């Protein structure tokens, strides 16, 4: 059975003066990614694909290095478009994110609508997987928001923030491919097991 491991980048170095897509990993984020790079499930990885955002690229490079893989970068794996507001303080961000998931057919404060972001990420993931259907394990490194939208699709759930990742990043989804079927919801890198549900 072919698998998709969808990885949300871990902790970032937050700098309100820098556009969010240009943020990189913090020291803690690099440490967590480096530890996860030796996870047994990554030994079967045939491809590692990343969003074009710096934090995703940095994570993918760390995960790819021990396995001798070159990373592929795709524009359509980016996080939900929040450029209309740019950086928001934590309280304002959480309130806006709550509405993003609760009102998926509405553009909240100019953000990309959740239904549009879901359509984009599911389409991108499906197209990438179709390129090389014989790969045993594909790793994609992206973001929590669109990852949750992917989870909702693969799990057959309505869009709802209760399916969102906890802890702010560094989590993994395990999805069977062709068709997409959720096997394990968001799980911290450190807690992902090697025995997967059937």
MIDOSE-1310 file (N, C-alpha, C; in nm, 2 decimals, decimal comma, always signed):
residues 198
xxxx	+0,08/-0,12/+0,00/+0,00/+0,00/+0,00/+0,09/+0,12/+0,00; +0,06/+0,21/-0,09/+0,14/+0,34/-0,10/+0,09/+0,44/+0,01; +0,18/+0,51/+0,06/+0,15/+0,60/+0,17/+0,19/+0,74/+0,14; +0,12/+0,84/+0,19/+0,16/+0,98/+0,19/+0,18/+1,02/+0,34
xxxx	+0,30/+1,07/+0,37/+0,32/+1,13/+0,50/+0,32/+1,28/+0,48; +0,22/+1,34/+0,53/+0,21/+1,49/+0,52/+0,26/+1,55/+0,65; +0,37/+1,62/+0,64/+0,43/+1,68/+0,76/+0,42/+1,83/+0,77; +0,37/+1,88/+0,88/+0,36/+2,02/+0,90/+0,50/+2,07/+0,96
xxxx	+0,55/+2,17/+0,90/+0,68/+2,22/+0,95/+0,67/+2,25/+1,10; +0,78/+2,22/+1,17/+0,78/+2,25/+1,32/+0,80/+2,40/+1,34; +0,84/+2,43/+1,47/+0,85/+2,57/+1,51/+0,93/+2,66/+1,42; +0,89/+2,79/+1,41/+0,95/+2,88/+1,33/+1,01/+3,00/+1,41
xxxx	+1,10/+3,07/+1,35/+1,15/+3,19/+1,41/+1,06/+3,31/+1,36; +0,97/+3,35/+1,45/+0,87/+3,45/+1,42/+0,93/+3,59/+1,42; +0,91/+3,66/+1,31/+0,96/+3,80/+1,29/+0,86/+3,88/+1,22; +0,78/+3,96/+1,29/+0,68/+4,04/+1,23/+0,73/+4,13/+1,11
xxxx	+0,86/+4,16/+1,11/+0,91/+4,25/+1,01/+0,94/+4,17/+0,88; +0,92/+4,04/+0,88/+0,95/+3,96/+0,76/+0,82/+3,90/+0,71; +0,79/+3,89/+0,58/+0,67/+3,83/+0,54/+0,66/+3,68/+0,59; +0,55/+3,64/+0,63/+0,53/+3,51/+0,69/+0,59/+3,39/+0,60
xxxx	+0,56/+3,40/+0,47/+0,62/+3,29/+0,38/+0,77/+3,28/+0,39; +0,84/+3,39/+0,43/+0,98/+3,39/+0,43/+1,04/+3,35/+0,57; +0,96/+3,32/+0,67/+1,01/+3,28/+0,80/+1,08/+3,14/+0,78; +1,19/+3,13/+0,86/+1,26/+3,00/+0,87/+1,23/+2,93/+1,00
xxxx	+1,29/+2,81/+1,01/+1,27/+2,73/+1,13/+1,35/+2,79/+1,25; +1,30/+2,78/+1,37/+1,38/+2,81/+1,49/+1,47/+2,70/+1,52; +1,56/+2,72/+1,62/+1,65/+2,62/+1,66/+1,57/+2,50/+1,71; +1,47/+2,52/+1,78/+1,38/+2,40/+1,83/+1,32/+2,33/+1,71
xxxx	+1,27/+2,40/+1,61/+1,22/+2,34/+1,49/+1,32/+2,26/+1,42; +1,44/+2,31/+1,40/+1,54/+2,23/+1,33/+1,58/+2,10/+1,41; +1,58/+2,12/+1,54/+1,61/+2,00/+1,63/+1,51/+1,89/+1,62; +1,38/+1,93/+1,62/+1,27/+1,83/+1,60/+1,27/+1,77/+1,46
xxxx	+1,29/+1,85/+1,36/+1,30/+1,79/+1,23/+1,42/+1,69/+1,21; +1,53/+1,73/+1,27/+1,65/+1,64/+1,26/+1,62/+1,51/+1,33; +1,55/+1,51/+1,44/+1,52/+1,39/+1,51/+1,42/+1,30/+1,43; +1,33/+1,36/+1,37/+1,23/+1,29/+1,29/+1,29/+1,23/+1,17
xxxx	+1,39/+1,29/+1,12/+1,45/+1,24/+0,99/+1,50/+1,09/+1,00; +1,52/+1,04/+1,12/+1,56/+0,90/+1,13/+1,44/+0,81/+1,16; +1,32/+0,86/+1,15/+1,20/+0,77/+1,18/+1,20/+0,66/+1,07; +1,16/+0,54/+1,12/+1,16/+0,42/+1,03/+1,07/+0,44/+0,90
xxxx	+0,96/+0,51/+0,92/+0,87/+0,53/+0,80/+0,93/+0,61/+0,69; +1,03/+0,69/+0,73/+1,10/+0,77/+0,62/+1,20/+0,69/+0,54; +1,23/+0,57/+0,59/+1,33/+0,48/+0,52/+1,28/+0,44/+0,39; +1,14/+0,43/+0,37/+1,08/+0,39/+0,25/+1,05/+0,51/+0,16
xxxx	+1,08/+0,63/+0,20/+1,05/+0,74/+0,12/+1,12/+0,74/-0,02; +1,03/+0,76/-0,12/+1,09/+0,77/-0,26/+1,09/+0,91/-0,31; +1,01/+1,00/-0,25/+1,00/+1,14/-0,29/+0,98/+1,22/-0,17; +1,04/+1,34/-0,17/+1,01/+1,44/-0,07/+0,97/+1,57/-0,14
xxxx	+0,85/+1,62/-0,12/+0,80/+1,74/-0,19/+0,77/+1,84/-0,09; +0,80/+1,97/-0,12/+0,78/+2,08/-0,02/+0,70/+2,19/-0,08; +0,63/+2,26/+0,00/+0,58/+2,39/-0,03/+0,69/+2,49/-0,05; +0,67/+2,59/-0,13/+0,78/+2,69/-0,16/+0,81/+2,78/-0,04
xxxx	+0,74/+2,78/+0,07/+0,77/+2,86/+0,18/+0,90/+2,81/+0,25; +0,98/+2,91/+0,30/+1,11/+2,88/+0,35/+1,11/+2,77/+0,46; +1,01/+2,78/+0,55/+1,01/+2,69/+0,67/+0,98/+2,55/+0,62; +0,90/+2,53/+0,52/+0,87/+2,40/+0,46/+1,00/+2,34/+0,39
xxxx	+1,06/+2,43/+0,31/+1,18/+2,39/+0,24/+1,29/+2,34/+0,34; +1,31/+2,42/+0,44/+1,41/+2,39/+0,54/+1,38/+2,25/+0,61; +1,26/+2,23/+0,64/+1,22/+2,10/+0,70/+1,24/+1,99/+0,60; +1,20/+2,01/+0,48/+1,22/+1,90/+0,38/+1,36/+1,87/+0,36
xxxx	+1,45/+1,97/+0,35/+1,59/+1,94/+0,33/+1,65/+1,86/+0,45; +1,60/+1,89/+0,57/+1,65/+1,81/+0,68/+1,61/+1,67/+0,67; +1,48/+1,65/+0,64/+1,43/+1,51/+0,63/+1,49/+1,43/+0,51; +1,52/+1,50/+0,40/+1,58/+1,44/+0,28/+1,72/+1,40/+0,30
xxxx	+1,80/+1,47/+0,37/+1,94/+1,45/+0,37/+1,99/+1,31/+0,41; +1,94/+1,25/+0,52/+1,99/+1,12/+0,55/+1,95/+1,01/+0,45; +1,86/+1,04/+0,36/+1,81/+0,94/+0,27/+1,86/+0,96/+0,13; +1,94/+1,06/+0,11/+2,00/+1,09/-0,02/+1,90/+1,14/-0,13
xxxx	+1,79/+1,20/-0,08/+1,69/+1,24/-0,17/+1,70/+1,39/-0,20; +1,67/+1,43/-0,32/+1,66/+1,57/-0,36/+1,51/+1,61/-0,33; +1,49/+1,73/-0,28/+1,35/+1,78/-0,26/+1,30/+1,84/-0,39; +1,17/+1,82/-0,40/+1,09/+1,89/-0,51/+1,01/+2,00/-0,44
xxxx	+1,00/+2,11/-0,51/+0,93/+2,23/-0,46/+0,81/+2,26/-0,54; +0,69/+2,27/-0,49/+0,57/+2,30/-0,56/+0,50/+2,43/-0,51; +0,46/+2,51/-0,60/+0,39/+2,64/-0,56/+0,26/+2,62/-0,49; +0,18/+2,51/-0,54/+0,04/+2,50/-0,50/+0,02/+2,43/-0,36
xxxx	+0,13/+2,40/-0,29/+0,12/+2,34/-0,16/+0,13/+2,45/-0,05; +0,12/+2,58/-0,08/+0,14/+2,68/+0,02/+0,02/+2,68/+0,12; +0,05/+2,75/+0,23/-0,05/+2,77/+0,33/-0,17/+2,85/+0,28; -0,28/+2,84/+0,35/-0,39/+2,93/+0,30/-0,35/+3,07/+0,29
xxxx	-0,39/+3,14/+0,19/-0,34/+3,27/+0,16/-0,40/+3,37/+0,26; -0,30/+3,42/+0,34/-0,34/+3,52/+0,45/-0,28/+3,66/+0,42; -0,24/+3,68/+0,30/-0,16/+3,80/+0,27/-0,25/+3,93/+0,29; -0,38/+3,92/+0,29/-0,46/+4,03/+0,31/-0,44/+4,10/+0,45
xxxx	-0,41/+4,02/+0,55/-0,38/+4,07/+0,68/-0,23/+4,07/+0,72; -0,15/+3,99/+0,65/-0,01/+3,98/+0,69/-0,01/+3,92/+0,84; +0,10/+3,95/+0,90/+0,12/+3,90/+1,04/+0,01/+3,95/+1,13; -0,05/+3,86/+1,21/-0,15/+3,90/+1,31/-0,10/+3,86/+1,45
xxxx	-0,11/+3,94/+1,55/-0,08/+3,90/+1,69/-0,16/+3,77/+1,72; -0,10/+3,69/+1,81/-0,16/+3,56/+1,84/-0,31/+3,56/+1,86; -0,36/+3,65/+1,95/-0,51/+3,65/+1,97/-0,59/+3,67/+1,85; -0,55/+3,77/+1,77/-0,62/+3,81/+1,65/-0,61/+3,70/+1,55
xxxx	-0,49/+3,63/+1,54/-0,48/+3,52/+1,45/-0,57/+3,41/+1,48; -0,57/+3,37/+1,61/-0,66/+3,26/+1,65/-0,81/+3,29/+1,62; -0,85/+3,41/+1,65/-0,99/+3,44/+1,62/-1,02/+3,43/+1,47; -0,93/+3,48/+1,39/-0,95/+3,48/+1,25/-0,94/+3,34/+1,19
xxxx	-0,85/+3,26/+1,25/-0,84/+3,12/+1,21/-0,97/+3,04/+1,25; -1,02/+3,07/+1,36/-1,15/+3,00/+1,40/-1,26/+3,03/+1,30; -1,27/+3,15/+1,26/-1,37/+3,19/+1,16/-1,34/+3,13/+1,02; -1,21/+3,12/+0,99/-1,17/+3,06/+0,86/-1,23/+2,91/+0,85
xxxx	-1,22/+2,84/+0,96/-1,27/+2,70/+0,96/-1,42/+2,69/+0,97; -1,47/+2,78/+1,05/-1,62/+2,78/+1,09/-1,70/+2,83/+0,97; -1,65/+2,92/+0,89/-1,72/+2,97/+0,77/-1,65/+2,95/+0,64; -1,64/+2,82/+0,60/-1,55/+2,78/+0,49/-1,58/+2,85/+0,36
xxxx	-1,70/+2,89/+0,34/-1,74/+2,95/+0,21/-1,73/+3,10/+0,21; -1,67/+3,16/+0,32/-1,66/+3,30/+0,33/-1,51/+3,34/+0,34; -1,48/+3,45/+0,28/-1,34/+3,50/+0,29/-1,33/+3,59/+0,42; -1,26/+3,54/+0,51/-1,25/+3,61/+0,64/-1,13/+3,71/+0,64
xxxx	-1,17/+3,83/+0,65/-1,07/+3,94/+0,65/-0,98/+3,94/+0,52; -1,04/+3,89/+0,42/-0,97/+3,88/+0,29/-0,88/+3,76/+0,27; -0,88/+3,67/+0,37/-0,81/+3,54/+0,35/-0,87/+3,46/+0,24; -0,79/+3,37/+0,18/-0,84/+3,27/+0,09/-0,95/+3,19/+0,17
xxxx	-1,06/+3,16/+0,10/-1,17/+3,08/+0,16/-1,12/+2,94/+0,19; -1,17/+2,88/+0,29/-1,13/+2,74/+0,33/-1,17/+2,64/+0,22; -1,28/+2,66/+0,16/-1,32/+2,56/+0,05/-1,23/+2,57/-0,07; -1,18/+2,69/-0,10/-1,09/+2,71/-0,21/-0,95/+2,66/-0,17
xxxx	-0,91/+2,68/-0,05/-0,78/+2,63/-0,01/-0,78/+2,47/-0,01; -0,90/+2,42/+0,04/-0,91/+2,27/+0,04/-0,90/+2,21/-0,11; -0,98/+2,28/-0,20/-0,98/+2,23/-0,33/-0,84/+2,24/-0,39; -0,76/+2,34/-0,36/-0,63/+2,36/-0,41/-0,53/+2,25/-0,36
xxxx	-0,53/+2,23/-0,23/-0,44/+2,14/-0,17/-0,47/+1,99/-0,21; -0,60/+1,96/-0,21/-0,64/+1,82/-0,25/-0,60/+1,80/-0,40; -0,62/+1,90/-0,48/-0,58/+1,89/-0,62/-0,44/+1,87/-0,64; -0,36/+1,95/-0,57/-0,21/+1,95/-0,58/-0,16/+1,81/-0,53
xxxx	-0,21/+1,77/-0,42/-0,16/+1,64/-0,36/-0,20/+1,52/-0,46; -0,32/+1,52/-0,51/-0,36/+1,42/-0,60/-0,27/+1,42/-0,73; -0,25/+1,54/-0,78/-0,16/+1,55/-0,90/-0,02/+1,50/-0,88; +0,04/+1,54/-0,77/+0,17/+1,50/-0,74/+0,18/+1,34/-0,72
xxxx	+0,09/+1,29/-0,65/+0,09/+1,14/-0,63/+0,07/+1,07/-0,76; -0,01/+1,12/-0,85/-0,03/+1,06/-0,98/+0,09/+1,06/-1,07; +0,18/+1,15/-1,05/+0,30/+1,15/-1,13/+0,39/+1,03/-1,12; +0,40/+0,97/-1,00/+0,48/+0,86/-0,97/+0,40/+0,76/-0,88
xxxx	+0,31/+0,69/-0,94/+0,22/+0,60/-0,86/+0,29/+0,48/-0,80; +0,41/+0,45/-0,84/+0,48/+0,33/-0,79/+0,56/+0,36/-0,66; +0,57/+0,49/-0,62/+0,65/+0,52/-0,50/+0,58/+0,47/-0,38; +0,66/+0,40/-0,29/+0,60/+0,34/-0,17/+0,55/+0,44/-0,07
xxxx	+0,64/+0,54/-0,05/+0,61/+0,64/+0,05/+0,65/+0,78/-0,01; +0,55/+0,87/-0,01/+0,58/+1,01/-0,05/+0,57/+1,09/+0,07; +0,67/+1,18/+0,09/+0,66/+1,27/+0,20/+0,63/+1,41/+0,14; +0,54/+1,48/+0,20/+0,51/+1,62/+0,16/+0,52/+1,70/+0,29
xxxx	+0,60/+1,81/+0,27/+0,61/+1,90/+0,39/+0,54/+2,03/+0,36; +0,45/+2,06/+0,44/+0,36/+2,18/+0,42/+0,32/+2,25/+0,55; +0,20/+2,27/+0,56/+0,15/+2,37/+0,67/+0,02/+2,31/+0,74; +0,00/+2,36/+0,86/-0,10/+2,31/+0,94/-0,24/+2,34/+0,89
xxxx	-0,27/+2,46/+0,84/-0,40/+2,49/+0,79/-0,45/+2,41/+0,68; -0,37/+2,41/+0,57/-0,41/+2,33/+0,45/-0,40/+2,18/+0,48; -0,31/+2,15/+0,57/-0,30/+2,00/+0,61/-0,43/+1,96/+0,68; -0,48/+2,04/+0,76/-0,61/+2,01/+0,82/-0,72/+2,00/+0,72
xxxx	-0,72/+2,08/+0,62/-0,82/+2,07/+0,51/-0,80/+1,94/+0,43; -0,68/+1,90/+0,41/-0,65/+1,77/+0,35/-0,70/+1,66/+0,44; -0,67/+1,67/+0,57/-0,72/+1,57/+0,66/-0,87/+1,55/+0,65; -0,94/+1,67/+0,65/-1,09/+1,66/+0,65/-1,14/+1,59/+0,52
xxxx	-1,07/+1,62/+0,41/-1,11/+1,55/+0,28/-1,08/+1,40/+0,29; -0,96/+1,37/+0,33/-0,92/+1,23/+0,33/-1,00/+1,15/+0,43; -1,05/+1,21/+0,54/-1,12/+1,15/+0,64/-1,27/+1,15/+0,62; -1,32/+1,22/+0,52/-1,46/+1,23/+0,49/-1,53/+1,32/+0,59
xxxx	-1,46/+1,42/+0,65/-1,52/+1,51/+0,75/-1,55/+1,64/+0,69; -1,65/+1,71/+0,74/-1,68/+1,85/+0,71/-1,56/+1,93/+0,76; -1,54/+2,04/+0,70/-1,43/+2,13/+0,74/-1,46/+2,18/+0,88; -1,37/+2,16/+0,97/-1,39/+2,19/+1,11/-1,26/+2,20/+1,18
xxxx	-1,24/+2,31/+1,26/-1,11/+2,33/+1,33/-1,08/+2,22/+1,44; -1,18/+2,15/+1,48/-1,15/+2,05/+1,58/-1,06/+1,94/+1,53; -1,04/+1,93/+1,39/-0,94/+1,84/+1,34/-0,81/+1,90/+1,32; -0,79/+2,03/+1,36/-0,66/+2,10/+1,34/-0,55/+2,04/+1,43
xxxx	-0,43/+2,06/+1,39/-0,31/+2,01/+1,47/-0,30/+2,08/+1,60; -0,25/+2,02/+1,70/-0,22/+2,08/+1,83/-0,07/+2,12/+1,83; -0,04/+2,21/+1,91/+0,10/+2,24/+1,94/+0,18/+2,33/+1,84; +0,11/+2,37/+1,74/+0,17/+2,47/+1,65/+0,27/+2,42/+1,55
xxxx	+0,27/+2,29/+1,52/+0,35/+2,25/+1,41/+0,43/+2,12/+1,45; +0,50/+2,07/+1,35/+0,58/+1,95/+1,37/+0,49/+1,82/+1,39; +0,38/+1,81/+1,31/+0,29/+1,70/+1,32/+0,29/+1,63/+1,19; +0,23/+1,51/+1,19/+0,23/+1,42/+1,07/+0,09/+1,36/+1,05
xxxx	+0,05/+1,36/+0,92/-0,07/+1,29/+0,88/-0,02/+1,17/+0,81; -0,09/+1,05/+0,83/-0,06/+0,93/+0,75/-0,19/+0,91/+0,66; -0,17/+0,91/+0,53/-0,28/+0,89/+0,44/-0,25/+0,79/+0,33; -0,34/+0,69/+0,32/-0,33/+0,60/+0,21/-0,36/+0,67/+0,08
xxxx	-0,30/+0,63/-0,03/-0,32/+0,69/-0,16/-0,41/+0,61/-0,25; -0,47/+0,68/-0,35/-0,54/+0,62/-0,46/-0,65/+0,52/-0,41; -0,76/+0,57/-0,35/-0,79/+0,71/-0,33/-0,73/+0,75/-0,19; -0,73/+0,88/-0,17/-0,69/+0,94/-0,04/-0,77/+0,89/+0,07
xxxx	-0,71/+0,82/+0,17/-0,79/+0,77/+0,28/-0,70/+0,80/+0,41; -0,76/+0,87/+0,51/-0,69/+0,90/+0,63/-0,67/+0,77/+0,71; -0,54/+0,75/+0,75/-0,50/+0,63/+0,83/-0,47/+0,68/+0,97; -0,41/+0,79/+0,99/-0,37/+0,84/+1,12/-0,38/+1,00/+1,12
xxxx	-0,46/+1,06/+1,21/-0,47/+1,20/+1,21/-0,34/+1,27/+1,26; -0,35/+1,40/+1,28/-0,23/+1,47/+1,32/-0,17/+1,40/+1,44; -0,04/+1,37/+1,43/+0,04/+1,31/+1,54/+0,17/+1,38/+1,55; +0,21/+1,41/+1,67/+0,34/+1,48/+1,68/+0,45/+1,39/+1,63
xxxx	+0,55/+1,46/+1,57/+0,67/+1,38/+1,51/+0,72/+1,28/+1,61; +0,73/+1,32/+1,73/+0,80/+1,24/+1,84/+0,71/+1,12/+1,88; +0,58/+1,12/+1,84/+0,49/+1,02/+1,89/+0,44/+0,93/+1,78; +0,48/+0,96/+1,65/+0,44/+0,87/+1,54/+0,49/+0,73/+1,55
xxxx	+0,41/+0,63/+1,56/+0,45/+0,50/+1,56/+0,49/+0,44/+1,43; +0,53/+0,32/+1,43/+0,57/+0,25/+1,31/+0,46/+0,15/+1,26; +0,37/+0,11/+1,36/+0,26/+0,02/+1,32/+0,14/+0,10/+1,29; +0,10/+0,09/+1,16/-0,01/+0,17/+1,12/-0,14/+0,09/+1,11
xx	-0,26/+0,16/+1,14/-0,38/+0,09/+1,13/-0,41/+0,04/+0,99; -0,48/-0,07/+0,97/-0,52/-0,12/+0,84/-0,62/-0,03/+0,77
